């Protein structure tokens, strides 16, 4: 029997796909991709072809009022 490695086992973090993040943010999947592409939210973790977000980091980002994650933002 071979062990199946899930993203959580590889990274040691609780990870969620784009649908889980969109549900947390109460917006569309497409909007999450737009925010990530514009660096306005925490960057996803890429595991091969998988794109996942650290759900604890997303919770902290939401609690902080969803600040932009761009370098130099807020100047």
N, C-alpha and C positions, 0 to 999 in steps of 0.2 A: 504494500500500500504506500503510495506517495503522498507527501504532505502538500496541501494546496496553500499557496501563499496568497493572502489577500492584501490589498494595499495597506490595511491597518497593521498587519503583521510585519510588513516591510518597513514602514515608517515609524511605527510605535505611536501613531496619532489617530484620533478619531476623524476619519475622512468622509466627505459626502460628495456626491456627484452634483452636476449643475441643477438637476431637478430639486434636490434637497436644499441647496442654497437659495434657489428661486422661491421655494416655499417659505423658508425662513425670512426672506426679504419681502415677501408678498409682491412679487413681480414676475415677469415672464423669463423664461430660459434665455431668450434672445437678449433681454436687457442685462442679464448677468454677464453674458459674453461681451456685450458692449462695454460694461463697466470694467471688466477685466482687461480688455484690449486697450482701454484708455488709461489703465493704471489708476483707476479711481476706487479700487477695492483691493483687498489682499490678493496677491498672486496665487494661482493654483499650483498644486504639486503635480508634476507630470511623471507618470510611471509607464514608460513605453507609450502606448497609444491612449492610456487612460488619463483623464484630466479630473482631478479631485481637489477639493478645498478642505483645509483644516477647519472643522466645524467649531472648535473652541476659538480659533482666531476670528472666524466670522462673527461669533457671538460677541467677542470683545469689540470688534469693529462696529457692530450695530449699537452696542451699549455706549460707545464713544460718540455716537451721532453720525456715523458713516462718513468720517473725514476722508478726503482724497488721499490716496497713497502715492501720488506722484512725488518724485524728489523735488524739493523746492516749493511745494504747494503751501499756500498760506502766507506767502511773503507779501 
